[in-house]
Amino acid sequence: MEMVGTIRTGGTDFSGPFDVAPPGEDIGEHRNVGPEVNPDISHLSMAPPGTDLEEIPRQETVEVPDLSHLSLEDLPEEQQKDSGS
């Protein structure tokens, strides 16, 4: 193989001459990922395209917080002028 350039990095990683692999060469890092997983999906089905799917009802109740202690007040006249109101 012919040397075609130099790689320089900002850190302490690889720095030096490199070459180019031939077309089609597998240059990826291979990892041992374990046995192939083939789960049983025979109990699953697909709805036809465009089908409206039903909503799944929530199983938890939503608790509305007590807001009775909160109130709204008008801004003082000075602040209304500053805010552009």
Stockholm file with secondary structure:
# STOCKHOLM 1.0

chainA/1-85         MEMVGTIRTGGTDFSGPFDVAPPGEDIGEHRNVGPEVNPDISHLSMAPPGTDLEEIPRQETVEVPDLSHLSLEDLPEEQQKDSGS
#=GR chainA/1-85 SS CCEEEEECCSSSSCCEEEECCCTTCCCSCCCCCCSCCCCCCTTCCCCCTTCCCCCCCCSSCCCCCCCTTCCCCCCCHHHHHHHTC
#=GC SS_cons        CCEEEEECCSSSSCCEEEECCCTTCCCSCCCCCCSCCCCCCTTCCCCCTTCCCCCCCCSSCCCCCCCTTCCCCCCCHHHHHHHTC
//
